[in-house]
Amino acid sequence: MKSAALQCNVLSDLVLFSYVGLRHVLVHGSGPEINAWLLRTGHESKFHNGLRVTDAHTMEVVEMVLDGKINKSLVDEINILGGTIVGLCGKDARLLTARPSSESAVLGFVGEVARVDPSVLHSILADGHIPVIASVAADEAGQGYNVNTDTTAGILPAAVGAEKLILLKDVAGILEDRNDPRSLVKEIDIARIRRMMEEGNVAGGMIPKV
């Protein structure tokens, strides 16, 4: 999150929820941080249909930022707030097994989720800990893939039998008019989403979200 105060408030709420017996899984990305580190190494970020074009150098940076810097900083902060947390990425305990995206010729090492094994999450949750997951995974041969965070956050709740999925974003939501934040769509079906994509009101980074 861009605001440290907001991030602290959200994580404090997660710790509070865990104290009263609610079990939750936190999935995170950090697009702005990845962008910044790529620029530091002389590379610009490129996107295709809302997904990051990921060559070998970008994949190295993505893994360093998500699984190293961001994941462990969240672990540190939640520990300080009094929670107990286990930091993971999709590679750990084969939580997520990836396969190349159907658009791999353009996207490079962007992966889709081929299989989910939530066993490790069930154990962590049963012990009262909070799993926090970076959306990096590997295929059967160990090749790392950058898996879109929204995709990961959509797949894991089904795998663990979650009751709710909550997305925390820096956008208001799906807008009837993408230039008017007052045009928030509060209820929608798949057919209407497809129409909005065709019309261009759902585009870029909103495509994987919806």
Buried (B, 14 or more C-beta within 10 A) or exposed (E): BEEEEEBBEEBBEBBEBBEEEEBBBBBBBBBEBBBEBBEEEEBEBBEEEBBBBBEEEBBBBBBBBBBBBBBEBBBEBBEEBEBBBBBBBBBBBBBBBBBBBEBBEEBBBBBBBBEBEBEBBBEBBEEEBBBBBBBBBBBEEEBBBBBBBBBBBBBBBEBBEEEEEEEEEEEEBBBBEBEEEEBEBEEBEEEBBEEBBEEEBBEEBBBBBB
